[in-house]
Amino acid sequence: MKRQELAKDLEEIRKKKKDKKKKTKKEKTISAEEIAKKEAEAIRKAEDLLSQLIEQTDEQRRKAIEVQYDRQIEDVQRRLKTEKGLTLNAKKALYAQISLLEQVSKRSYQNLTSKLKMRL
C-alpha cells in the first residue's frame, strides 16, 4: 500500500511540474507578444514624430535658422555691453564673432534655400 501511495504521490508531483512548465511557456509567449506590441508602438511613435518634422513648412525652417543665429549674436552683443574690463583685442574678437555668426547664418539660409529648390 505504501508503495502505491508513494507512486501516486510521485506521479502527482510530476504532473504538477509539467503543468508549471506549460504555464511558464504560455507566460513567455504572452510576454513576447507584449514586447512585440510595445516595440511596434514605439516604432509608430517615432515614425509619427519624423513625419511631423518632415511636414515642417519651409518658413518654419527659415525662422528656426534665423532665431538660432539671432540669439547667438544677441548673446555676444550683450557681452560687449555688460562685461567690464574687456581689452581692445577681446572686443575685436567679439565683433569678429558677430560678423562670423552673420556669415554662417546667411550660408545656412542659402543652403536651406538651395535644398528646397532641389526638392521642387
Phi and psi in degrees as GROMACS dihedral restraints (atoms count N, CA, C in turn):
[ dihedral_restraints ]
;  ai    aj    ak    al  type     phi  dphi    fc
    3     4     5     6     1   -63.3    20    10
    4     5     6     7     1   -36.1    20    10
    6     7     8     9     1   -64.9    20    10
    7     8     9    10     1   -43.0    20    10
    9    10    11    12     1   -64.3    20    10
   10    11    12    13     1   -40.7    20    10
   12    13    14    15     1   -65.1    20    10
   13    14    15    16     1   -42.9    20    10
   15    16    17    18     1   -63.2    20    10
   16    17    18    19     1   -40.0    20    10
   18    19    20    21     1   -63.7    20    10
   19    20    21    22     1   -42.5    20    10
   21    22    23    24     1   -64.1    20    10
   22    23    24    25     1   -43.2    20    10
   24    25    26    27     1   -61.4    20    10
   25    26    27    28     1   -43.4    20    10
   27    28    29    30     1   -63.1    20    10
   28    29    30    31     1   -41.5    20    10
   30    31    32    33     1   -64.8    20    10
   31    32    33    34     1   -40.6    20    10
   33    34    35    36     1   -63.6    20    10
   34    35    36    37     1   -40.8    20    10
   36    37    38    39     1   -61.7    20    10
   37    38    39    40     1   -43.3    20    10
   39    40    41    42     1   -63.0    20    10
   40    41    42    43     1   -41.9    20    10
   42    43    44    45     1   -63.0    20    10
   43    44    45    46     1   -41.7    20    10
   45    46    47    48     1   -62.3    20    10
   46    47    48    49     1   -40.9    20    10
   48    49    50    51     1   -63.2    20    10
   49    50    51    52     1   -42.4    20    10
   51    52    53    54     1   -62.9    20    10
   52    53    54    55     1   -43.3    20    10
   54    55    56    57     1   -61.7    20    10
   55    56    57    58     1   -40.5    20    10
   57    58    59    60     1   -61.8    20    10
   58    59    60    61     1   -43.3    20    10
   60    61    62    63     1   -62.7    20    10
   61    62    63    64     1   -41.3    20    10
   63    64    65    66     1   -62.5    20    10
   64    65    66    67     1   -43.6    20    10
   66    67    68    69     1   -63.3    20    10
   67    68    69    70     1   -41.9    20    10
   69    70    71    72     1   -62.5    20    10
   70    71    72    73     1   -42.0    20    10
   72    73    74    75     1   -63.3    20    10
   73    74    75    76     1   -41.3    20    10
   75    76    77    78     1   -63.9    20    10
   76    77    78    79     1   -41.5    20    10
   78    79    80    81     1   -63.4    20    10
   79    80    81    82     1   -40.5    20    10
   81    82    83    84     1   -64.4    20    10
   82    83    84    85     1   -40.5    20    10
   84    85    86    87     1   -63.1    20    10
   85    86    87    88     1   -43.8    20    10
   87    88    89    90     1   -63.6    20    10
   88    89    90    91     1   -45.2    20    10
   90    91    92    93     1   -66.2    20    10
   91    92    93    94     1   -33.3    20    10
   93    94    95    96     1   -66.2    20    10
   94    95    96    97     1   -38.8    20    10
   96    97    98    99     1   -65.5    20    10
   97    98    99   100     1   -40.8    20    10
   99   100   101   102     1   -64.3    20    10
  100   101   102   103     1   -40.6    20    10
  102   103   104   105     1   -62.0    20    10
  103   104   105   106     1   -44.9    20    10
  105   106   107   108     1   -62.3    20    10
  106   107   108   109     1   -39.4    20    10
  108   109   110   111     1   -65.2    20    10
  109   110   111   112     1   -44.7    20    10
  111   112   113   114     1   -63.9    20    10
  112   113   114   115     1   -39.6    20    10
  114   115   116   117     1   -63.3    20    10
  115   116   117   118     1   -44.0    20    10
  117   118   119   120     1   -61.8    20    10
  118   119   120   121     1   -40.9    20    10
  120   121   122   123     1   -62.9    20    10
  121   122   123   124     1   -42.2    20    10
  123   124   125   126     1   -64.6    20    10
  124   125   126   127     1   -40.7    20    10
  126   127   128   129     1   -65.6    20    10
  127   128   129   130     1   -43.4    20    10
  129   130   131   132     1   -62.4    20    10
  130   131   132   133     1   -40.7    20    10
  132   133   134   135     1   -62.0    20    10
  133   134   135   136     1   -44.2    20    10
  135   136   137   138     1   -63.0    20    10
  136   137   138   139     1   -41.0    20    10
  138   139   140   141     1   -64.2    20    10
  139   140   141   142     1   -39.2    20    10
  141   142   143   144     1   -62.8    20    10
  142   143   144   145     1   -44.0    20    10
  144   145   146   147     1   -65.2    20    10
  145   146   147   148     1   -39.8    20    10
  147   148   149   150     1   -63.1    20    10
  148   149   150   151     1   -40.8    20    10
  150   151   152   153     1   -60.9    20    10
  151   152   153   154     1   -40.2    20    10
  153   154   155   156     1   -62.9    20    10
  154   155   156   157     1   -39.5    20    10
  156   157   158   159     1   -65.9    20    10
  157   158   159   160     1   -41.5    20    10
  159   160   161   162     1   -66.7    20    10
  160   161   162   163     1   -35.9    20    10
  162   163   164   165     1   -75.9    20    10
  163   164   165   166     1    -5.9    20    10
  165   166   167   168     1   -56.3    20    10
  166   167   168   169     1   133.3    20    10
  168   169   170   171     1   -71.6    20    10
  169   170   171   172     1   159.6    20    10
  171   172   173   174     1   -59.5    20    10
  172   173   174   175     1   -39.4    20    10
  174   175   176   177     1   -65.9    20    10
  175   176   177   178     1   -36.5    20    10
  177   178   179   180     1   -64.3    20    10
  178   179   180   181     1   -39.3    20    10
  180   181   182   183     1   -65.3    20    10
  181   182   183   184     1   -43.3    20    10
  183   184   185   186     1   -62.0    20    10
  184   185   186   187     1   -43.9    20    10
  186   187   188   189     1   -64.0    20    10
  187   188   189   190     1   -37.2    20    10
  189   190   191   192     1   -63.3    20    10
  190   191   192   193     1   -41.6    20    10
  192   193   194   195     1   -64.3    20    10
  193   194   195   196     1   -45.7    20    10
  195   196   197   198     1   -59.5    20    10
  196   197   198   199     1   -48.8    20    10
  198   199   200   201     1   -63.7    20    10
  199   200   201   202     1   -43.1    20    10
  201   202   203   204     1   -56.8    20    10
  202   203   204   205     1   -50.8    20    10
  204   205   206   207     1   -77.7    20    10
  205   206   207   208     1   -34.1    20    10
  207   208   209   210     1   -59.7    20    10
  208   209   210   211     1   -40.7    20    10
  210   211   212   213     1   -65.2    20    10
  211   212   213   214     1   -42.3    20    10
  213   214   215   216     1   -62.9    20    10
  214   215   216   217     1   -41.8    20    10
  216   217   218   219     1   -65.1    20    10
  217   218   219   220     1   -43.0    20    10
  219   220   221   222     1   -60.2    20    10
  220   221   222   223     1   -38.6    20    10
  222   223   224   225     1   -62.8    20    10
  223   224   225   226     1   -42.2    20    10
  225   226   227   228     1   -68.5    20    10
  226   227   228   229     1   -41.3    20    10
  228   229   230   231     1   -62.4    20    10
  229   230   231   232     1   -38.9    20    10
  231   232   233   234     1   -63.2    20    10
  232   233   234   235     1   -39.6    20    10
  234   235   236   237     1   -61.7    20    10
  235   236   237   238     1   -41.3    20    10
  237   238   239   240     1   -61.3    20    10
  238   239   240   241     1   -38.9    20    10
  240   241   242   243     1   -78.6    20    10
  241   242   243   244     1   -35.1    20    10
  243   244   245   246     1  -101.3    20    10
  244   245   246   247     1   -29.8    20    10
  246   247   248   249     1   -75.3    20    10
  247   248   249   250     1   131.7    20    10
  249   250   251   252     1  -100.6    20    10
  250   251   252   253     1   153.4    20    10
  252   253   254   255     1    79.9    20    10
  253   254   255   256     1    18.5    20    10
  255   256   257   258     1   -74.6    20    10
  256   257   258   259     1   134.3    20    10
  258   259   260   261     1   -77.2    20    10
  259   260   261   262     1   168.4    20    10
  261   262   263   264     1   -59.1    20    10
  262   263   264   265     1   -43.4    20    10
  264   265   266   267     1   -64.6    20    10
  265   266   267   268     1   -37.2    20    10
  267   268   269   270     1   -64.8    20    10
  268   269   270   271     1   -41.7    20    10
  270   271   272   273     1   -64.4    20    10
  271   272   273   274     1   -41.2    20    10
  273   274   275   276     1   -61.5    20    10
  274   275   276   277     1   -40.4    20    10
  276   277   278   279     1   -64.9    20    10
  277   278   279   280     1   -39.0    20    10
  279   280   281   282     1   -67.9    20    10
  280   281   282   283     1   -39.8    20    10
  282   283   284   285     1   -63.8    20    10
  283   284   285   286     1   -37.9    20    10
  285   286   287   288     1   -63.9    20    10
  286   287   288   289     1   -38.7    20    10
  288   289   290   291     1   -61.3    20    10
  289   290   291   292     1   -42.3    20    10
  291   292   293   294     1   -61.7    20    10
  292   293   294   295     1   -47.7    20    10
  294   295   296   297     1   -60.7    20    10
  295   296   297   298     1   -43.8    20    10
  297   298   299   300     1   -68.0    20    10
  298   299   300   301     1   -37.8    20    10
  300   301   302   303     1   -63.5    20    10
  301   302   303   304     1   -38.7    20    10
  303   304   305   306     1   -63.2    20    10
  304   305   306   307     1   -41.3    20    10
  306   307   308   309     1   -65.6    20    10
  307   308   309   310     1   -43.1    20    10
  309   310   311   312     1   -64.8    20    10
  310   311   312   313     1   -38.6    20    10
  312   313   314   315     1   -61.2    20    10
  313   314   315   316     1   -46.0    20    10
  315   316   317   318     1   -61.8    20    10
  316   317   318   319     1   -42.4    20    10
  318   319   320   321     1   -64.5    20    10
  319   320   321   322     1   -42.2    20    10
  321   322   323   324     1   -63.0    20    10
  322   323   324   325     1   -41.1    20    10
  324   325   326   327     1   -64.3    20    10
  325   326   327   328     1   -42.9    20    10
  327   328   329   330     1   -65.4    20    10
  328   329   330   331     1   -40.1    20    10
  330   331   332   333     1   -62.2    20    10
  331   332   333   334     1   -42.4    20    10
  333   334   335   336     1   -62.7    20    10
  334   335   336   337     1   -45.0    20    10
  336   337   338   339     1   -60.8    20    10
  337   338   339   340     1   -44.0    20    10
  339   340   341   342     1   -67.5    20    10
  340   341   342   343     1   -36.0    20    10
  342   343   344   345     1   -65.1    20    10
  343   344   345   346     1   -39.9    20    10
  345   346   347   348     1   -67.1    20    10
  346   347   348   349     1   -37.4    20    10
  348   349   350   351     1   -66.5    20    10
  349   350   351   352     1   -38.7    20    10
  351   352   353   354     1   -66.4    20    10
  352   353   354   355     1   -32.5    20    10
  354   355   356   357     1   -67.0    20    10
  355   356   357   358     1   -33.0    20    10
